[in-house]
C-alpha cells in the first residue's frame, strides 16, 4: 500500500497497528527491498548492454 501512495498513517490504521512505529519498521523493509530490486535490475541492464 505504501508503494502505491497510501500515507503511512492510513496504512497503519488499515493494518491495525497500535503504534505507527510498527508500520515504520515494515516501511524500512520495503525501502530496502526497493533498493535491492533497483540494484539487481540495474546490474542486469548493464550486463545485457555491454558489448
mmJSON file of the N, C-alpha and C atoms, coordinates in Angstrom:
{"data_MODEL":{"atom_site":{
"group_PDB":["ATOM","ATOM","ATOM","ATOM","ATOM","ATOM","ATOM","ATOM","ATOM","ATOM","ATOM","ATOM","ATOM","ATOM","ATOM","ATOM","ATOM","ATOM","ATOM","ATOM","ATOM","ATOM","ATOM","ATOM","ATOM","ATOM","ATOM","ATOM","ATOM","ATOM","ATOM","ATOM","ATOM","ATOM","ATOM","ATOM","ATOM","ATOM","ATOM","ATOM","ATOM","ATOM","ATOM","ATOM","ATOM","ATOM","ATOM","ATOM","ATOM","ATOM","ATOM","ATOM","ATOM","ATOM","ATOM","ATOM","ATOM","ATOM","ATOM","ATOM","ATOM","ATOM","ATOM","ATOM","ATOM","ATOM","ATOM","ATOM","ATOM","ATOM","ATOM","ATOM","ATOM","ATOM","ATOM","ATOM","ATOM","ATOM","ATOM","ATOM","ATOM","ATOM","ATOM","ATOM","ATOM","ATOM","ATOM","ATOM","ATOM","ATOM","ATOM","ATOM","ATOM","ATOM","ATOM","ATOM","ATOM","ATOM","ATOM","ATOM","ATOM","ATOM","ATOM","ATOM","ATOM","ATOM","ATOM","ATOM","ATOM","ATOM","ATOM","ATOM","ATOM","ATOM","ATOM","ATOM","ATOM","ATOM","ATOM","ATOM","ATOM","ATOM","ATOM","ATOM","ATOM","ATOM","ATOM","ATOM","ATOM","ATOM","ATOM","ATOM","ATOM","ATOM","ATOM","ATOM","ATOM","ATOM","ATOM","ATOM","ATOM","ATOM","ATOM","ATOM","ATOM","ATOM","ATOM","ATOM","ATOM","ATOM","ATOM","ATOM","ATOM"],
"id":[1,2,3,4,5,6,7,8,9,10,11,12,13,14,15,16,17,18,19,20,21,22,23,24,25,26,27,28,29,30,31,32,33,34,35,36,37,38,39,40,41,42,43,44,45,46,47,48,49,50,51,52,53,54,55,56,57,58,59,60,61,62,63,64,65,66,67,68,69,70,71,72,73,74,75,76,77,78,79,80,81,82,83,84,85,86,87,88,89,90,91,92,93,94,95,96,97,98,99,100,101,102,103,104,105,106,107,108,109,110,111,112,113,114,115,116,117,118,119,120,121,122,123,124,125,126,127,128,129,130,131,132,133,134,135,136,137,138,139,140,141,142,143,144,145,146,147,148,149,150,151,152,153],
"type_symbol":["N","C","C","N","C","C","N","C","C","N","C","C","N","C","C","N","C","C","N","C","C","N","C","C","N","C","C","N","C","C","N","C","C","N","C","C","N","C","C","N","C","C","N","C","C","N","C","C","N","C","C","N","C","C","N","C","C","N","C","C","N","C","C","N","C","C","N","C","C","N","C","C","N","C","C","N","C","C","N","C","C","N","C","C","N","C","C","N","C","C","N","C","C","N","C","C","N","C","C","N","C","C","N","C","C","N","C","C","N","C","C","N","C","C","N","C","C","N","C","C","N","C","C","N","C","C","N","C","C","N","C","C","N","C","C","N","C","C","N","C","C","N","C","C","N","C","C","N","C","C","N","C","C"],
"label_atom_id":["N","CA","C","N","CA","C","N","CA","C","N","CA","C","N","CA","C","N","CA","C","N","CA","C","N","CA","C","N","CA","C","N","CA","C","N","CA","C","N","CA","C","N","CA","C","N","CA","C","N","CA","C","N","CA","C","N","CA","C","N","CA","C","N","CA","C","N","CA","C","N","CA","C","N","CA","C","N","CA","C","N","CA","C","N","CA","C","N","CA","C","N","CA","C","N","CA","C","N","CA","C","N","CA","C","N","CA","C","N","CA","C","N","CA","C","N","CA","C","N","CA","C","N","CA","C","N","CA","C","N","CA","C","N","CA","C","N","CA","C","N","CA","C","N","CA","C","N","CA","C","N","CA","C","N","CA","C","N","CA","C","N","CA","C","N","CA","C","N","CA","C","N","CA","C","N","CA","C"],
"label_alt_id":[null,null,null,null,null,null,null,null,null,null,null,null,null,null,null,null,null,null,null,null,null,null,null,null,null,null,null,null,null,null,null,null,null,null,null,null,null,null,null,null,null,null,null,null,null,null,null,null,null,null,null,null,null,null,null,null,null,null,null,null,null,null,null,null,null,null,null,null,null,null,null,null,null,null,null,null,null,null,null,null,null,null,null,null,null,null,null,null,null,null,null,null,null,null,null,null,null,null,null,null,null,null,null,null,null,null,null,null,null,null,null,null,null,null,null,null,null,null,null,null,null,null,null,null,null,null,null,null,null,null,null,null,null,null,null,null,null,null,null,null,null,null,null,null,null,null,null,null,null,null,null,null,null],
"label_comp_id":["UNK","UNK","UNK","UNK","UNK","UNK","UNK","UNK","UNK","UNK","UNK","UNK","UNK","UNK","UNK","UNK","UNK","UNK","UNK","UNK","UNK","UNK","UNK","UNK","UNK","UNK","UNK","UNK","UNK","UNK","UNK","UNK","UNK","UNK","UNK","UNK","UNK","UNK","UNK","UNK","UNK","UNK","UNK","UNK","UNK","UNK","UNK","UNK","UNK","UNK","UNK","UNK","UNK","UNK","UNK","UNK","UNK","UNK","UNK","UNK","UNK","UNK","UNK","UNK","UNK","UNK","UNK","UNK","UNK","UNK","UNK","UNK","UNK","UNK","UNK","UNK","UNK","UNK","UNK","UNK","UNK","UNK","UNK","UNK","UNK","UNK","UNK","UNK","UNK","UNK","UNK","UNK","UNK","UNK","UNK","UNK","UNK","UNK","UNK","UNK","UNK","UNK","UNK","UNK","UNK","UNK","UNK","UNK","UNK","UNK","UNK","UNK","UNK","UNK","UNK","UNK","UNK","UNK","UNK","UNK","UNK","UNK","UNK","UNK","UNK","UNK","UNK","UNK","UNK","UNK","UNK","UNK","UNK","UNK","UNK","UNK","UNK","UNK","UNK","UNK","UNK","UNK","UNK","UNK","UNK","UNK","UNK","UNK","UNK","UNK","UNK","UNK","UNK"],
"label_asym_id":["A","A","A","A","A","A","A","A","A","A","A","A","A","A","A","A","A","A","A","A","A","A","A","A","A","A","A","A","A","A","A","A","A","A","A","A","A","A","A","A","A","A","A","A","A","A","A","A","A","A","A","A","A","A","A","A","A","A","A","A","A","A","A","A","A","A","A","A","A","A","A","A","A","A","A","A","A","A","A","A","A","A","A","A","A","A","A","A","A","A","A","A","A","A","A","A","A","A","A","A","A","A","A","A","A","A","A","A","A","A","A","A","A","A","A","A","A","A","A","A","A","A","A","A","A","A","A","A","A","A","A","A","A","A","A","A","A","A","A","A","A","A","A","A","A","A","A","A","A","A","A","A","A"],
"label_entity_id":["1","1","1","1","1","1","1","1","1","1","1","1","1","1","1","1","1","1","1","1","1","1","1","1","1","1","1","1","1","1","1","1","1","1","1","1","1","1","1","1","1","1","1","1","1","1","1","1","1","1","1","1","1","1","1","1","1","1","1","1","1","1","1","1","1","1","1","1","1","1","1","1","1","1","1","1","1","1","1","1","1","1","1","1","1","1","1","1","1","1","1","1","1","1","1","1","1","1","1","1","1","1","1","1","1","1","1","1","1","1","1","1","1","1","1","1","1","1","1","1","1","1","1","1","1","1","1","1","1","1","1","1","1","1","1","1","1","1","1","1","1","1","1","1","1","1","1","1","1","1","1","1","1"],
"label_seq_id":[1,1,1,2,2,2,3,3,3,4,4,4,5,5,5,6,6,6,7,7,7,8,8,8,9,9,9,10,10,10,11,11,11,12,12,12,13,13,13,14,14,14,15,15,15,16,16,16,17,17,17,18,18,18,19,19,19,20,20,20,21,21,21,22,22,22,23,23,23,24,24,24,25,25,25,26,26,26,27,27,27,28,28,28,29,29,29,30,30,30,31,31,31,32,32,32,33,33,33,34,34,34,35,35,35,36,36,36,37,37,37,38,38,38,39,39,39,40,40,40,41,41,41,42,42,42,43,43,43,44,44,44,45,45,45,46,46,46,47,47,47,48,48,48,49,49,49,50,50,50,51,51,51],
"pdbx_PDB_ins_code":[null,null,null,null,null,null,null,null,null,null,null,null,null,null,null,null,null,null,null,null,null,null,null,null,null,null,null,null,null,null,null,null,null,null,null,null,null,null,null,null,null,null,null,null,null,null,null,null,null,null,null,null,null,null,null,null,null,null,null,null,null,null,null,null,null,null,null,null,null,null,null,null,null,null,null,null,null,null,null,null,null,null,null,null,null,null,null,null,null,null,null,null,null,null,null,null,null,null,null,null,null,null,null,null,null,null,null,null,null,null,null,null,null,null,null,null,null,null,null,null,null,null,null,null,null,null,null,null,null,null,null,null,null,null,null,null,null,null,null,null,null,null,null,null,null,null,null,null,null,null,null,null,null],
"Cartn_x":[0.824,0.0,0.868,1.972,2.867,3.457,3.832,4.436,3.434,2.152,1.114,0.636,1.28,0.995,0.129,-0.278,-1.057,-0.155,-0.698,0.095,0.374,1.501,1.881,0.876,0.28,-0.726,-1.948,-2.396,-3.575,-3.272,-2.096,-1.716,-1.666,-1.103,-1.016,-2.402,-3.342,-4.718,-5.354,-5.134,-5.752,-5.291,-4.008,-3.496,-3.624,-4.143,-4.431,-3.257,-2.209,-1.088,-1.499,-1.142,-1.479,-0.478,0.665,1.723,2.305,2.435,2.944,4.375,5.095,6.466,6.472,5.429,5.332,5.288,4.495,4.364,5.67,6.329,7.605,8.652,8.6,9.518,9.353,8.116,7.851,8.177,8.005,8.34,9.839,10.648,12.099,12.439,11.75,11.961,11.592,10.492,10.057,11.11,11.641,12.649,13.875,14.315,15.472,15.156,13.974,13.57,13.587,13.122,13.11,14.541,15.424,16.821,17.456,17.225,17.781,17.304,16.011,15.471,16.042,16.158,16.705,18.136,18.939,20.327,20.409,19.554,19.548,19.18,18.149,17.717,18.77,19.33,20.383,21.567,21.991,23.108,22.772,21.564,21.132,21.162,20.72,20.737,22.158,23.06,24.46,25.038,24.781,25.323,24.767,23.528,22.897,23.165,23.757,24.031,25.522,26.349,27.79,28.204,28.946,29.344,30.325],
"Cartn_y":[-1.193,0.0,1.256,1.196,2.353,2.632,1.584,1.768,2.287,2.196,2.694,4.096,4.703,6.092,6.333,5.298,5.496,6.098,6.965,7.547,6.494,6.649,5.678,5.663,6.808,6.876,6.035,6.145,5.373,3.883,3.544,2.133,1.572,2.323,1.892,1.572,2.434,2.207,0.996,0.881,-0.214,-1.582,-1.693,-2.994,-3.228,-2.226,-2.412,-2.253,-1.577,-1.344,-0.342,-0.628,0.276,1.415,1.253,2.253,2.399,3.625,3.844,3.344,3.18,2.646,1.252,0.467,-0.863,-0.73,0.188,0.396,0.923,1.809,2.359,1.255,0.28,-0.852,-1.563,-1.846,-2.514,-1.608,-0.312,0.621,0.594,0.422,0.321,-0.943,-2.022,-3.269,-3.054,-2.362,-2.073,-1.246,-0.215,0.633,-0.188,-1.075,-1.91,-2.825,-3.362,-4.239,-3.486,-2.247,-1.433,-1.189,-0.837,-0.592,-1.868,-2.978,-4.256,-4.587,-4.424,-4.704,-3.749,-2.492,-1.486,-1.844,-2.211,-2.574,-3.829,-4.8,-6.047,-5.778,-4.989,-4.676,-3.828,-2.858,-2.026,-2.857,-3.781,-4.651,-5.505,-5.999,-6.805,-5.98,-4.74,-3.873,-3.621,-3.392,-3.175,-4.408,-5.555,-6.802,-7.088,-6.724,-7.031,-5.992,-4.846,-3.821,-3.629,-4.307,-4.207,-5.081,-4.488,-5.289,-6.386],
"Cartn_z":[0.0,0.0,0.0,0.753,0.792,-0.581,-1.29,-2.605,-3.63,-3.302,-4.201,-3.818,-2.816,-2.482,-1.262,-0.563,0.663,1.744,2.54,3.62,4.686,5.352,6.38,7.525,7.822,8.886,8.533,7.29,6.882,6.806,6.31,6.263,7.679,8.598,9.989,10.553,10.264,10.746,10.065,8.752,7.991,8.464,8.816,9.23,10.728,11.448,12.859,13.806,13.356,14.267,15.341,16.572,17.671,17.782,17.116,17.179,15.78,15.304,13.945,13.788,14.878,14.831,14.198,14.459,13.841,12.327,11.833,10.398,9.82,10.545,10.076,9.938,10.823,10.737,9.392,9.015,7.75,6.564,6.718,5.64,5.369,6.394,6.199,5.431,5.735,4.999,3.541,3.292,1.934,1.209,1.868,1.24,0.86,1.732,1.419,0.248,0.205,-0.888,-2.218,-2.208,-3.423,-3.897,-2.994,-3.359,-3.901,-3.24,-3.698,-5.113,-5.371,-6.697,-7.735,-7.378,-8.293,-8.686,-7.712,-7.98,-8.853,-8.569,-9.34,-10.798,-11.021,-12.384,-13.09,-12.387,-12.972,-13.411,-12.587,-12.928,-14.146,-14.199,-15.342,-16.629,-16.558,-17.741,-18.207,-17.277,-17.614,-18.296,-17.743,-18.295,-19.682,-19.928,-21.214,-22.287,-21.932,-22.933,-23.178,-22.421,-22.599,-23.778,-24.757,-25.935,-25.595],
"occupancy":[1.0,1.0,1.0,1.0,1.0,1.0,1.0,1.0,1.0,1.0,1.0,1.0,1.0,1.0,1.0,1.0,1.0,1.0,1.0,1.0,1.0,1.0,1.0,1.0,1.0,1.0,1.0,1.0,1.0,1.0,1.0,1.0,1.0,1.0,1.0,1.0,1.0,1.0,1.0,1.0,1.0,1.0,1.0,1.0,1.0,1.0,1.0,1.0,1.0,1.0,1.0,1.0,1.0,1.0,1.0,1.0,1.0,1.0,1.0,1.0,1.0,1.0,1.0,1.0,1.0,1.0,1.0,1.0,1.0,1.0,1.0,1.0,1.0,1.0,1.0,1.0,1.0,1.0,1.0,1.0,1.0,1.0,1.0,1.0,1.0,1.0,1.0,1.0,1.0,1.0,1.0,1.0,1.0,1.0,1.0,1.0,1.0,1.0,1.0,1.0,1.0,1.0,1.0,1.0,1.0,1.0,1.0,1.0,1.0,1.0,1.0,1.0,1.0,1.0,1.0,1.0,1.0,1.0,1.0,1.0,1.0,1.0,1.0,1.0,1.0,1.0,1.0,1.0,1.0,1.0,1.0,1.0,1.0,1.0,1.0,1.0,1.0,1.0,1.0,1.0,1.0,1.0,1.0,1.0,1.0,1.0,1.0,1.0,1.0,1.0,1.0,1.0,1.0],
"B_iso_or_equiv":[0.0,0.0,0.0,0.0,0.0,0.0,0.0,0.0,0.0,0.0,0.0,0.0,0.0,0.0,0.0,0.0,0.0,0.0,0.0,0.0,0.0,0.0,0.0,0.0,0.0,0.0,0.0,0.0,0.0,0.0,0.0,0.0,0.0,0.0,0.0,0.0,0.0,0.0,0.0,0.0,0.0,0.0,0.0,0.0,0.0,0.0,0.0,0.0,0.0,0.0,0.0,0.0,0.0,0.0,0.0,0.0,0.0,0.0,0.0,0.0,0.0,0.0,0.0,0.0,0.0,0.0,0.0,0.0,0.0,0.0,0.0,0.0,0.0,0.0,0.0,0.0,0.0,0.0,0.0,0.0,0.0,0.0,0.0,0.0,0.0,0.0,0.0,0.0,0.0,0.0,0.0,0.0,0.0,0.0,0.0,0.0,0.0,0.0,0.0,0.0,0.0,0.0,0.0,0.0,0.0,0.0,0.0,0.0,0.0,0.0,0.0,0.0,0.0,0.0,0.0,0.0,0.0,0.0,0.0,0.0,0.0,0.0,0.0,0.0,0.0,0.0,0.0,0.0,0.0,0.0,0.0,0.0,0.0,0.0,0.0,0.0,0.0,0.0,0.0,0.0,0.0,0.0,0.0,0.0,0.0,0.0,0.0,0.0,0.0,0.0,0.0,0.0,0.0],
"pdbx_formal_charge":[null,null,null,null,null,null,null,null,null,null,null,null,null,null,null,null,null,null,null,null,null,null,null,null,null,null,null,null,null,null,null,null,null,null,null,null,null,null,null,null,null,null,null,null,null,null,null,null,null,null,null,null,null,null,null,null,null,null,null,null,null,null,null,null,null,null,null,null,null,null,null,null,null,null,null,null,null,null,null,null,null,null,null,null,null,null,null,null,null,null,null,null,null,null,null,null,null,null,null,null,null,null,null,null,null,null,null,null,null,null,null,null,null,null,null,null,null,null,null,null,null,null,null,null,null,null,null,null,null,null,null,null,null,null,null,null,null,null,null,null,null,null,null,null,null,null,null,null,null,null,null,null,null],
"auth_seq_id":[1,1,1,2,2,2,3,3,3,4,4,4,5,5,5,6,6,6,7,7,7,8,8,8,9,9,9,10,10,10,11,11,11,12,12,12,13,13,13,14,14,14,15,15,15,16,16,16,17,17,17,18,18,18,19,19,19,20,20,20,21,21,21,22,22,22,23,23,23,24,24,24,25,25,25,26,26,26,27,27,27,28,28,28,29,29,29,30,30,30,31,31,31,32,32,32,33,33,33,34,34,34,35,35,35,36,36,36,37,37,37,38,38,38,39,39,39,40,40,40,41,41,41,42,42,42,43,43,43,44,44,44,45,45,45,46,46,46,47,47,47,48,48,48,49,49,49,50,50,50,51,51,51],
"auth_comp_id":["UNK","UNK","UNK","UNK","UNK","UNK","UNK","UNK","UNK","UNK","UNK","UNK","UNK","UNK","UNK","UNK","UNK","UNK","UNK","UNK","UNK","UNK","UNK","UNK","UNK","UNK","UNK","UNK","UNK","UNK","UNK","UNK","UNK","UNK","UNK","UNK","UNK","UNK","UNK","UNK","UNK","UNK","UNK","UNK","UNK","UNK","UNK","UNK","UNK","UNK","UNK","UNK","UNK","UNK","UNK","UNK","UNK","UNK","UNK","UNK","UNK","UNK","UNK","UNK","UNK","UNK","UNK","UNK","UNK","UNK","UNK","UNK","UNK","UNK","UNK","UNK","UNK","UNK","UNK","UNK","UNK","UNK","UNK","UNK","UNK","UNK","UNK","UNK","UNK","UNK","UNK","UNK","UNK","UNK","UNK","UNK","UNK","UNK","UNK","UNK","UNK","UNK","UNK","UNK","UNK","UNK","UNK","UNK","UNK","UNK","UNK","UNK","UNK","UNK","UNK","UNK","UNK","UNK","UNK","UNK","UNK","UNK","UNK","UNK","UNK","UNK","UNK","UNK","UNK","UNK","UNK","UNK","UNK","UNK","UNK","UNK","UNK","UNK","UNK","UNK","UNK","UNK","UNK","UNK","UNK","UNK","UNK","UNK","UNK","UNK","UNK","UNK","UNK"],
"auth_asym_id":["A","A","A","A","A","A","A","A","A","A","A","A","A","A","A","A","A","A","A","A","A","A","A","A","A","A","A","A","A","A","A","A","A","A","A","A","A","A","A","A","A","A","A","A","A","A","A","A","A","A","A","A","A","A","A","A","A","A","A","A","A","A","A","A","A","A","A","A","A","A","A","A","A","A","A","A","A","A","A","A","A","A","A","A","A","A","A","A","A","A","A","A","A","A","A","A","A","A","A","A","A","A","A","A","A","A","A","A","A","A","A","A","A","A","A","A","A","A","A","A","A","A","A","A","A","A","A","A","A","A","A","A","A","A","A","A","A","A","A","A","A","A","A","A","A","A","A","A","A","A","A","A","A"],
"auth_atom_id":["N","CA","C","N","CA","C","N","CA","C","N","CA","C","N","CA","C","N","CA","C","N","CA","C","N","CA","C","N","CA","C","N","CA","C","N","CA","C","N","CA","C","N","CA","C","N","CA","C","N","CA","C","N","CA","C","N","CA","C","N","CA","C","N","CA","C","N","CA","C","N","CA","C","N","CA","C","N","CA","C","N","CA","C","N","CA","C","N","CA","C","N","CA","C","N","CA","C","N","CA","C","N","CA","C","N","CA","C","N","CA","C","N","CA","C","N","CA","C","N","CA","C","N","CA","C","N","CA","C","N","CA","C","N","CA","C","N","CA","C","N","CA","C","N","CA","C","N","CA","C","N","CA","C","N","CA","C","N","CA","C","N","CA","C","N","CA","C","N","CA","C","N","CA","C","N","CA","C"],
"pdbx_PDB_model_num":[1,1,1,1,1,1,1,1,1,1,1,1,1,1,1,1,1,1,1,1,1,1,1,1,1,1,1,1,1,1,1,1,1,1,1,1,1,1,1,1,1,1,1,1,1,1,1,1,1,1,1,1,1,1,1,1,1,1,1,1,1,1,1,1,1,1,1,1,1,1,1,1,1,1,1,1,1,1,1,1,1,1,1,1,1,1,1,1,1,1,1,1,1,1,1,1,1,1,1,1,1,1,1,1,1,1,1,1,1,1,1,1,1,1,1,1,1,1,1,1,1,1,1,1,1,1,1,1,1,1,1,1,1,1,1,1,1,1,1,1,1,1,1,1,1,1,1,1,1,1,1,1,1]
}}}
